[in-house]
Amino acid sequence: TLKNLEKLTQSPSPKVKTIGGVANYSVKYREKLLAQATIVSAVNQIENHPYLPQQEVVDFCKEKGIHVTAYSPFGSTGSPMFNDEAVNEVAKKHGVKVGIVLLSY
């Protein structure tokens, strides 16, 4: 349980420094977790890219000091984002490859 994980950080010779993070937590579930936690997990890993921005989750995490890391930043295999006109325009404007734009998103 969460409380047992938190206790691990408080032992005399802690083997756990902090609680790293969670994955796929919406605002609703992050709020539930924050209400029970004394240690705020540092990261929320979510699928995040221009076709699935999840801005509500990103904004909430930013407000709470929680880092968002993306899985699948290129979208699915064979993602059409590499051919997306807007993404390609941004890449061209900044002189970088499309993958860099997607990773930076």
WOVEN-V718408 format. One record per helix or strand of 3 or more residues. SS is the DSSP state (@ for helix, = for strand). FROM is the first residue (numbers start at 1). TO is the last residue. Records with the same first field share a line. If there is no record, write none. Layout:
SS->FROM-TO + FROM-TO
//
This chain:
@->2-8 + 27-36 + 55-64 + 80-83 + 85-94 + 98-104
=->21-23 + 43-47 + 67-71
//
